[in-house]
Amino acid sequence: MKLTTIALVSAFATVITPIAAIAQAKPLSSDNFKLPSSNIHCVFTPDRGTAPAQAAFLRCDIQSQLKPMPPKPKDGSCNLDWGNGLVLPKASKTEVLCAGDTIYGPSYPVLQYGKTWKKAGFTCQSSAKGLTCTNPKKQGFFLNRQEWRSF
């Protein structure tokens, strides 16, 4: 009786292991993701028309806020929450987020450390050190709990 049980468990493990490996090898292709720490959540918005303001962008919110916190615009152009994340437009440099909402999603798929997300020319690489994202023009940002920078 014990031999039969072990043989069935062994056969089951032999079938499941390759399936799990295939599932982990599949690239993350959703429009949203979060890092394993759940501190950073990102959402991709595709082109919504032909006007520049309707171009695709990637928004990444960080629960611990940007550090160092950039100064809020003095011209009053942001009357909402400032510094809770970054926006990377399709064809221009990174912008500090000014928004009255959040994109946090507990059910977003996890972009594991060492993995890459790609969509419409945008690329994000997750690592234990943080998140690096670029747009189709290779402009982008690095973001983690302690620091951020755009390039």
VMD Tcl script that draws the C-alpha trace (Angstrom):
set ca {
  {0.00 0.00 0.00}
  {2.76 2.45 0.89}
  {4.64 1.68 -2.33}
  {1.59 2.55 -4.44}
  {1.14 5.89 -2.65}
  {4.79 6.84 -3.14}
  {4.64 5.87 -6.82}
  {1.53 8.03 -7.34}
  {3.08 11.00 -5.53}
  {6.27 10.60 -7.55}
  {4.35 10.42 -10.84}
  {2.25 13.47 -9.86}
  {5.39 15.49 -8.99}
  {6.97 14.51 -12.31}
  {3.97 15.95 -14.18}
  {3.55 19.09 -12.05}
  {7.22 20.17 -12.03}
  {7.44 20.88 -15.80}
  {4.09 22.71 -15.72}
  {5.31 24.95 -12.88}
  {8.54 25.66 -14.77}
  {6.58 26.67 -17.87}
  {4.32 28.97 -15.82}
  {7.33 30.72 -14.26}
  {9.12 31.09 -17.61}
  {6.14 32.83 -19.24}
  {6.82 36.58 -19.46}
  {4.54 38.92 -17.57}
  {2.33 40.57 -20.18}
  {-0.47 42.24 -18.22}
  {-1.03 46.00 -18.24}
  {-0.30 46.18 -14.51}
  {2.13 44.66 -12.05}
  {3.63 45.08 -8.60}
  {7.03 44.27 -7.15}
  {7.39 41.44 -4.61}
  {7.58 43.96 -1.74}
  {4.18 45.40 -2.79}
  {5.69 48.87 -2.28}
  {5.67 49.70 -6.01}
  {2.66 49.17 -8.30}
  {2.62 50.07 -12.01}
  {-0.09 50.44 -14.66}
  {0.40 50.81 -18.41}
  {-2.11 52.93 -20.34}
  {-2.05 52.40 -24.13}
  {-2.47 55.07 -26.81}
  {-5.97 56.56 -26.66}
  {-5.79 58.66 -29.85}
  {-3.36 60.58 -32.04}
  {-2.89 63.73 -29.94}
  {0.29 63.89 -27.79}
  {-1.85 64.06 -24.62}
  {-3.44 60.74 -25.65}
  {-0.13 58.89 -26.01}
  {0.68 55.77 -24.02}
  {2.31 56.09 -20.60}
  {3.44 54.03 -17.63}
  {2.51 55.11 -14.10}
  {4.25 53.66 -11.06}
  {3.07 54.52 -7.55}
  {5.28 53.94 -4.51}
  {3.64 53.57 -1.09}
  {6.71 54.89 0.75}
  {6.71 58.03 -1.48}
  {9.62 59.42 -3.47}
  {12.84 59.98 -1.58}
  {14.15 62.54 -1.71}
  {10.81 64.28 -2.19}
  {11.06 66.68 -5.13}
  {9.75 70.21 -4.54}
  {6.12 70.74 -5.45}
  {5.64 73.14 -8.40}
  {5.44 76.74 -7.18}
  {3.15 77.72 -10.04}
  {0.22 75.88 -8.44}
  {0.00 73.37 -11.29}
  {-0.43 70.52 -8.78}
  {-3.26 70.88 -6.29}
  {-3.40 67.15 -5.59}
  {-1.09 64.63 -3.89}
  {2.53 65.11 -4.93}
  {5.40 62.64 -5.01}
  {3.56 59.34 -4.64}
  {5.09 58.01 -7.84}
  {6.32 58.63 -11.36}
  {4.80 58.84 -14.83}
  {6.80 57.80 -17.89}
  {5.26 59.09 -21.13}
  {5.80 57.26 -24.42}
  {8.02 59.93 -25.96}
  {9.30 62.20 -23.19}
  {11.09 62.23 -19.87}
  {9.84 60.97 -16.52}
  {7.46 63.23 -14.59}
  {6.73 63.30 -10.86}
  {3.19 62.12 -10.21}
  {0.52 64.67 -9.26}
  {-2.69 62.73 -8.62}
  {-5.64 62.48 -6.28}
  {-5.97 58.73 -6.70}
  {-3.89 55.59 -6.44}
  {-3.32 52.62 -8.72}
  {-2.50 50.09 -5.98}
  {-3.99 46.72 -6.80}
  {-3.59 43.80 -4.39}
  {-4.40 41.33 -7.17}
  {-1.83 42.68 -9.66}
  {0.60 40.04 -10.91}
  {4.04 40.15 -9.28}
  {7.06 41.09 -11.38}
  {9.58 38.90 -9.58}
  {13.10 40.17 -8.92}
  {15.30 39.43 -11.91}
  {12.35 39.47 -14.33}
  {11.43 41.92 -17.10}
  {8.05 43.34 -18.19}
  {7.63 44.65 -21.77}
  {4.74 46.30 -23.53}
  {4.48 48.68 -26.52}
  {8.17 49.63 -26.36}
  {8.18 50.15 -22.59}
  {10.47 47.91 -20.53}
  {10.71 47.47 -16.75}
  {13.31 45.37 -14.96}
  {12.70 44.31 -11.38}
  {15.57 43.63 -9.00}
  {16.09 43.47 -5.25}
  {17.65 46.94 -5.61}
  {14.55 48.47 -7.22}
  {12.67 49.02 -10.48}
  {14.17 50.40 -13.70}
  {11.79 51.37 -16.52}
  {12.35 52.87 -19.97}
  {10.09 54.14 -22.74}
  {10.58 53.51 -26.49}
  {13.05 56.46 -26.61}
  {15.16 54.87 -23.82}
  {14.24 57.63 -21.36}
  {13.24 56.34 -17.97}
  {13.66 56.06 -14.24}
  {15.02 54.01 -11.36}
  {12.84 53.76 -8.25}
  {13.17 52.16 -4.82}
  {12.39 52.88 -1.15}
  {15.50 55.02 -0.58}
  {15.92 56.88 -3.85}
  {14.74 57.64 -7.35}
  {16.27 59.19 -10.44}
  {15.28 59.86 -14.01}
  {17.47 59.54 -17.09}
}
mol new
graphics top color blue
foreach p $ca { graphics top sphere $p radius 0.5 }
foreach p [lrange $ca 0 end-1] q [lrange $ca 1 end] { graphics top cylinder $p $q radius 0.2 }
display resetview
